[in-house]
Amino acid sequence: MYSQREYDFMLNSTHDAIIAVDASGVITLFNKAAEQLTGLEARRVIGTRAEATIPNTRLHIVLQTGQSELHQEQELLGKTRIITNRVPVRGESGEIVGAVAIFRDITEVMALAEEVTDLKELKSMLQAIIHSSDEAISVVDADGNGLLINPAYTRLTGLAYEDVIGKPATVDISEGESMHMQVLHTKKPVRGVPMKIGPNRRDVIVNVAPVMVDGILKGSVAVIHDISEFKTLTEELEKARRIIRKLEAKYTFADIIGESEPIRMAIEQAERAAMTPATVLLRGESGTGKELFAHAIHNASQRKYNQFVRVNCAALTESLLESELFGYEEGAFTGAKRGGKPGLFEEASGGTIFLDEIGELSISTQAKLLRVLQEREIVRVGGTKAIPINVRIITATHVNLESAISTGQFREDLYYRLNVVPIHIPPLRQRGEDIYPLAMHLLRKHNLEYGRNVEGIAPAALQILSAYHWPGNVRELENVLGRAMINMKFSESTILPEHLPPLEVKSGMESDQQPANRRQAIPSPLKAVLEEAERLHIARVLAECGKNRTEAAKRLGISIRSLYYKMEKYGIQQERKD
């Protein structure tokens, strides 16, 4: 058996308040917890009647009825809320010998319950707001695992609740880095980051912010904006601006990028030529933009509202090219269409025909083209009737036609017919100051094609581009920038040196200040060596002839017109004496 002291210690150690009365309602037990809750002292209330001493007590009623009162809420002193159990105490024979009340303070519990209720209401409101939003929303916890998504997110990404909740934040990304993980790492928000998400690789812009509670990171929330429709509309607009211009001709002189002296000279020559019906010969290395000039000349001419037909002479076999250019009569060859077919010269009548890679024509096709230029008429394959045409001819080549004439690969009479207005389009290495504006123009183009947001080029990267000799010219620059953008992270917006593919330094065209051992280490391209030798030989012959160009042309075995062209190409300036 416990001693009275041990019994009292146990009763006073419990957090529950206990009050006991005997059969007459006199208080016999009043522990310390009861003192704290009621504010009464045990020594003052023990021995007194409970109904006279304890406010709102019902122990005397329990004594009268013999009925227990369980889980009853009650207020003490107007501020403390308690929950109490009151039970009668029966003797061995079942008679009521007293009653006991056990109660505890539930003020804090009720306050917490009210807060929980408020939180539930707030949560319900937030969920209603999030779920009704047209913007896709994604929430992750502090570990980067999915916590909440809304229906707009599912519509945008194609991912269901079970695909995302509890899964890593990277589960929805098809291209780019997880901004959730970046924000959880840095605890700083990010805005306007482009990426592709979901199995359909939708183009989006995301804004992500950390969720902080009392200075502790609890997760992050992302708002995702769908820009795929805007991107499509922008691409369509750009396509409309670039392609549906004056029928088939896509470009104008405004599309030719560059302010350097060589390119400005070429543009000025082309603009003057556009105002005349003269045949134009565009000369320049591959990738310099000869087709761009052809489009621009057509669009600046009086024929701009008529057809512009482009023909790549190097892409078709001799027989096919001939039938395409001049057309054919019914039965001209096996497989010929019933009724025959008009050629491209007939289709371009009233407009312009652009013959690209003219230096690749066979001798027999050259003879037929010469007839077109002389007589302004064509004869279909298998036909005998001459068909008059009204067409402006623009040709282009990267071949040295003068050398081709000397070897018998190109007709000299055709050369003089084509070379009415020769325009030399400078290579990129001769217009280094145009690299930056060209690069920025190409970046804008690639941004639309790749769905990126590259804004510029770092000075160190631009220096590398400027130091390169660009054998592939603008076409190669476009290729290099495209590869650099692929090497960039999706969140990066500036091209750095490490993004560029490996580029050789200048060789044949580099500065004399470069160390000799460096120049010898990188062999010059054969074409550059031949051009340099040709430049030196022409300059030497001119000097020997006392700057008489007519005499120099005779000694060189070329026409005076060819000499003028080469002097302009190589920048040879001589006082005229002819």
Secondary structure as UniProt FT lines:
FT   HELIX           4..13
FT   STRAND          17..22
FT   TURN            23..24
FT   STRAND          26..30
FT   HELIX           32..38
FT   HELIX           42..45
FT   TURN            46..47
FT   HELIX           50..53
FT   TURN            55..56
FT   HELIX           59..65
FT   STRAND          69..76
FT   TURN            77..79
FT   STRAND          80..90
FT   TURN            92..93
FT   STRAND          96..105
FT   HELIX           107..132
FT   STRAND          136..141
FT   TURN            142..143
FT   STRAND          145..149
FT   HELIX           151..157
FT   HELIX           161..164
FT   HELIX           169..172
FT   STRAND          173..175
FT   HELIX           179..186
FT   STRAND          190..197
FT   TURN            198..201
FT   STRAND          202..213
FT   TURN            214..215
FT   STRAND          216..226
FT   HELIX           228..242
FT   TURN            247..248
FT   HELIX           253..255
FT   HELIX           261..274
FT   STRAND          280..283
FT   TURN            286..287
FT   HELIX           290..299
FT   TURN            302..305
FT   STRAND          308..312
FT   TURN            313..314
FT   HELIX           318..326
FT   STRAND          327..328
FT   TURN            330..331
FT   TURN            334..335
FT   TURN            338..339
FT   STRAND          341..342
FT   HELIX           344..347
FT   TURN            348..350
FT   STRAND          352..356
FT   HELIX           358..360
FT   HELIX           363..375
FT   STRAND          377..379
FT   STRAND          386..388
FT   STRAND          392..397
FT   HELIX           401..406
FT   TURN            407..408
FT   HELIX           412..418
FT   TURN            419..420
FT   STRAND          421..424
FT   HELIX           428..430
FT   HELIX           432..434
FT   HELIX           435..450
FT   STRAND          456..457
FT   HELIX           459..467
FT   TURN            471..472
FT   HELIX           473..487
FT   TURN            490..491
FT   STRAND          494..495
FT   HELIX           497..499
FT   TURN            508..509
FT   TURN            512..513
FT   HELIX           516..521
FT   HELIX           526..544
FT   TURN            545..547
FT   HELIX           549..556
FT   HELIX           560..570
//
